Structure formats: structure tokens, C-alpha cells
Amino acid sequence: MPSHRASAARCISRCTTKLASNEVPYGPLPGVVEAITEAAMGSHRYPDMGVVALREKLAARCGVDPQRVVTGCGSVALAEHLAKATTLGPQDEILYAWRSFEAYPIVAAAAGATSVRVPNRPDHGHDLAAMAAALTPRTRLVLVCNPNNPTGTTVRRAELDAFLDAVPDTTLIVLDEAYREFVTDPGVPDGLATYGDRPNIVVLRTLSKAWGLAGLRIGYAIAAPPVADALRKVLTPFSASCVAQAAALAALDAGDEVRRRAALVVAERERVQAAMQKLLPEVPDTQANFVWLPLRERAVEFAAACERDRVIVRPFPGEGVRVTIGTAEENDAFLAAAEAALNSP
């Protein structure tokens, strides 16, 4: 007989709309569950530590040599490994915009490096001119999140060109493109296609978002061969499980379905963004699978009001609220909760 706790958990799962973690809501891609099931039969064996088949498939998809591809337990793990490979202690700096991906300060702290946070512009985007001014001889790693998490804002080609040209060749630059599949603005450069030939640039991408593998944690980096080789030397052994590798290989066969699902997300994103900009004109345009609500001191209160209406969003206290784009039904539930929360006395 199931426990009351398990029954309650199932009820919460069925009755609550979760829009807090930037997941795609459409379930595993075709072929993924079957690949997981088959791989699980061999889970008593260690996975391929070199992740050879997956690296080759990613390389073919991206049009690069497999030597340039490094996989990890999500792209955030690769960012952490890059920090450890490029810094030696507090005398070395890691530079990034803020607010940006919340893992960046953790990555810097884990490496023992000094974080240099450059405030975003009033429009919630990276201030690349200020970031360039913050470069010092101690800067070892620069992180550019494009589109930016959690604000959804983007860096466009001309300003990114100018910034990259200002960074010394001896400083490693990471273009974190976890949400690239949702970008529809042609002015936002594809980091790999545009800058992938630069020896001091690493492009990070993930299969957690558009590819639907958030629960299995597969990210990848594409870098110049010397950088990729150095990165592989500091990877945690066997960090990509046999199940995750099999799921990723199957997911990569479903590119057409990924594009179809991404288009659904984009259509809903435009609808939610337009609705929220009517309620809150400061909401910035987004190119990711979420919207940013710059509610500042009202962020926690707004999230609590949404939760009372059984919609879970992600507050950043004192700054804003990030809301993932879900299904049309889920987004309707959020919009109703948001209107009620913002119009309440």
C-alpha cells in the first residue's frame, strides 16, 4: 500500500505547474527511453571513459574534428573544469556579467579564484564595454552567457566582435550557449560558426535544454585542440554514465523533432513575453526558453503568490523572477497567476 507521503507527492506533481528550471515540457525525444532501457542492462559495466561515440557524433553535427569536443556532466561541470584548469588561486580572476548564471560564482569559488562581477546594463544585458574595462593582467577566464540566464537578453555580433578583440589572446573566453536552439534573432551570433576558429575561445552547449536530457546531464565544449586536451586532463573520470551517453546518442538522431519543439517554445515565448510586457513594461525581450521579470524587492512576494496558485517560478531575491516557458496550458496558468499577483492591492 503506498504511503501517504508518496501519494501527496504524486498529487503535487499532477496539480502543480513547475516553471522554475528552464526544462522543455514535452518529455524525452523519440528513441531516448528505448536507448536508456537498453543501456541500463549494461549498467554493471563502466561507461566508455573517452565518450568516443558521442564525441564523434557531436563533432559530425557541429562540423569539427572530434579532438575538439569534450563532454561533461552538463555544461556547468565543464565551466568548473575550465576554471580549475586556468586559475591557481585568488591571484587569478574570473570575469563575468552579473546578474548572470548563478553557477559562475560557485565555479570561481570552487577553483579558489577571485570573482569579478560586472553589473548588467539597465536593460538587463551584458555591459561588454564595462567588462572590457574590467580586464586586468590577472584575468584568466571570461564567461559570456548568450542568451543570458536568467534575463534572456543577448549579445549581438558587433558588440561581441569588439569585446573579443579587446581580450588578450592569453585569456580564455567561454561563450556559454546553453539556450542556442531557441535563438531566432539573426543578429545574435552563433558562437561556434562565428568565433570557433579562435584559439582562446571555448563554446559551451548542453543537451539538457532543447534536447530534453536535463535529468541525465550531458554538456559539451568545443575548443581548440590544445585547450580541449588540457580540459580532458582535469575531467572527472566516468562522469558521463552509460545511460547518459546512450540517451544523448539517441537524442541526436531526433534533430527534426528538436527543431519542431523549439519552434513551439518560441511561439509560446512570444505570447508570454507580450502578455507580461503589458503587465510589467520593464520585462526585457528574451531569446531563451524563459522570461525575466525585474520585480526587484517584490520578487519573493510574487513567487509566493504564484505558488499559492500552484505555479512554481524561480525568484532571485531583490532582483527578479525567472519564468520558464511551458506548454500553452501551463503558460495560461502562469499568466492568470501573474495577473492576479501584480494587480492585487
N, C-alpha and C positions, 0 to 999 in steps of 0.2 A: 504494500500500500504506500503511495507516495507521501512524503512528508508535507506538512502544511507550508513549510518554508519553500520547498520546491514548487508547490502549487502556486504560491504567491509570486515567486519569481517568474513563472510562466505567464501568469496574468499580467504582471508588469510589462513583460516583453511584448505581449499581444496588444496591450492597451496604450502603451506609451510610444510617442514618436520621437526617435532619437536623431537629432540633427546637430550633433556636437563634435564629431570626429572626422569629418570630411571623407566618409566612406561613400562608395557608389551603391545605390539601394537595390540593384537588380539581381543580386545573387551571383554565384560562380558562373564563369563563362562556360559555354558548351565544351564538353570533354574534360573539364577540370576535375569534377568529382570522380569520374571513372579513373583518371590518372592517379588521383590521390589514393583511391581504393587499391589499385594495383600496386602502387609503391609501398603502401602500408604492409603488404605481405612480405616485403623485404626489410622491414624496419629493425630487424635484429642485426642487420649489417650496417657498417658505417657508410655514409654517403661518399660520393666522389669529392674528395677534398679540393681538387682542382676545378670542379664545376665545369668540366670541359665542354660537354654537350650544350649546356645553357649559354656559356660564353660564346661558343661558335654561332649559336642561333641568334643571340643578341647582336653579335658582330655583323652577321649577314643582314640583319634587319636595319642596322644603322650604317652599313656601308663602310665598316672599318675593319682593321686586322684584329683577330681575337686577342692578340697580345695586349691590345689597348683596353680591353674590357676587364673590369674587376667587379665581382659580385659580393654582396654582403647581406647582413641581416637587416634589410631595409636601408634606404639611402642615408638615414641618420647615423647608422653604425659606420658607414664609410666616411662620413664627415668627421666622426670621432677618431677614426684611424688616421685620417689626413692630418688632423690636429696633432696627434701624437707623433706622427712622422715628421712634422715640420717645426715643432717647438720643443724646447728643452726645459722651460721653466718660466717664472714670472718676468724674466727679462725679455721674453718674446711675446709679441702681441698678435691677437686675432681680431680683425676689424669687421664689423657688420652693422647694418642699419638696425634701428630699434624704434617702434616695435617690429620684430620680425619673428622668425621661427623660434619658438620657446626653447628648443633644444640647444641653440647656439651657446648661450651662457653655460649650460651644463657641459657641453663639449669642451669649451675652453677651460672650465674649472677642472674637469677630469684630466686634462693634459697638463694642468699646472700653469697654464699660460695666462696672460693678462687680457681680459676682455676690453675692447674699445668699442663702445656703443655710440653710434651717430644717430641723433634723433631724426625721425622722418620729417618730411615737409608737411605743411598744414593740410595738403591734400592726401596725406597718409602714404605717400610713395617714398621710395628711397631718395635721399638727398645726395646724389652722387658727387656733386661739387664739394659738399662738406666732407664726404667720405675721402675724396682725393686730398683735401686739405689735412685730413687726419692721418694720412700715411706718414710713417717715420722709418728710419733705418731699422727699427725693431719690429716692424710689421712683417710677419712671416706668412700669414694666411688671411685672405679676404673672402668673405662669404656674401654672395649676391643672390637673393631669393626672388625668382622671377617666373611666374607671378609670386607676389609676396604673401606669405602666410603669417598673420591672419587677415591682412587688409585686402587682399585680392588685387592690389594695384600692380602695375607693370613698369618695367624699364624699357624704353624704346630704343631703337637702333642708334640714332645719332648720339644720344647722351651716353649710351653704353660704350660706343666706339671711343668717345673722348675719355671716359673714365679708364677703360682698359689701357689706352695709350699712356695714361698718367701713372700707371702702376709699374714699378720696376720689373724687369724680366726675372729677377731673382726672387720675386714674391709670388707665391702660388695663389691663383684666383679660382674659387669654386663657384660655378653657375648652378645653383640648385633649382632644377626644373621639374619638381615633383608633379606639377599640375600642367605640364606642357600640352597634354592631349585635349585640354579644354580651351586653349587659346584660339581665338578666332580673329583677333586684330592683326592684320598683316604688318603693322608697324612694330610688333613685338618680335624680336629676332629669335630664331631657333638657335640656341647656343652651340649645338653641335655643328650644324650646317654652316653657321656664320663664323665661328671662332675656334672650331675644333682642331684646326691645324696649328694653333699657337701652343708652344711647348709649356707655357706656365698656366694653362687653363685646364681645369677638370670640369666636366659636365656630369652632374648627378641626376639620375632619374630613378623611378620606382615602378614596381608592379603593384603597389598597394592601393593606388587610387583608381585610375580608369580601368586597370586590368583586373581589379576585384580580388586581390590577394592580400588584403590588409592583415588577415589573421595568420598568414604564413611567412610574411617578412622576407621579401626579396627586393633588393635595390641594386643598382649597378652604377659604376663610374666609368667614364670614357676619358682617357688621358693619354698623353704622350708616353711612348713605351718606357722611358726611364722612370717616369712618375708612377706608372702602373706597376712596374716591377717593385719599386720601393713600397708601394701600398700593399702589395701582396705579402711582403715580408712581415707586416705587422698585423695581418688579419688573424682573427681568432680561428683556429683550426676547426673544420667541420661545422662552421656557423650556418651554412645552408643545408638544411636537412634533406634527406632523400625525398620526402614528401613534398617539400617546398620546391625542390628542383623539378620534380615531375610535374607539379601543378603549373609552374612557370613555363615549361616546355609546351604543355597543352594550351595554356592561355595564349601563347604567342602564335598559335595556329588560328586564333579567332580574331584576327585584326579587323575584319569587316564588322563583326559584332561589336567590338570595342568602339569603332567609329560611330556605329548606329547609336549605342548607348551614350556616348559623349555628346552627340547631337541632341538627344533627349534632355540631357543635363543642361546643355547650353540654352535650349528653348525655355526650360523652366527657370534657369538663372535669370534670363532677361525679364521674365514675368515677375519673379520675386523682387528683383532689383528695382524695377519700375514701381511696383507697389510700395516698397519700403522707402523709396526716394520721395514719394508723395507724403508719407507719414513723417519722414526724417530726411530733409533735403541734403544733409551732410553725408549721407551714405555714398561712398565712392563707387565708381564703376569697377566691376570686377571681371577678371579673365580666368578665374579659378572655378571650383565647384562649391563655392561658398560666398556669402556676402558679409561685409563688415558693418556693424552698427556702432558708430562712435558716440556711445552714450555716456562715456566718462563716469562720473560718480553715480549714475543711475544703472550701471551695467549689472551689478549683482541683483538689485531690486527687479530689474526687467527679467533676468533669467529666472528668478524665483517665481515671478508672476506667470511666465511661460510654463514652468514646471507644474504649477497648480492646475494648469490646463493640459497637463500631461504631454508637454512638448519640452524636450531636453535640448538646450542650446549651450554654447560654451562662453561663459563670461570671463573677461580679463579685468579684474577689479580696478576701478579708477580709470579704465581706458575704453573698453568697448565690449561688444558681444559678436562672436563669430557664429554664423548660422549656415550649416551645410545644406546644399540643395538636395532634396529628396525626391520622392515620387510626387506627382501632381496632388494626390490626396494628402500626403504628408505636408507639402508646402501650403496647401489650403489650411490645414490645421494650424500651422505656424502663423500664417498671415492673420487668421482670426485671433489667435492668442496675442500677437504683437499689437494689433489694433486696439484690443481691449486694454492691454498693459499701458500703451502710450496715451490712450485717451482717458485713462482713469484719473480721478482728481488727486 
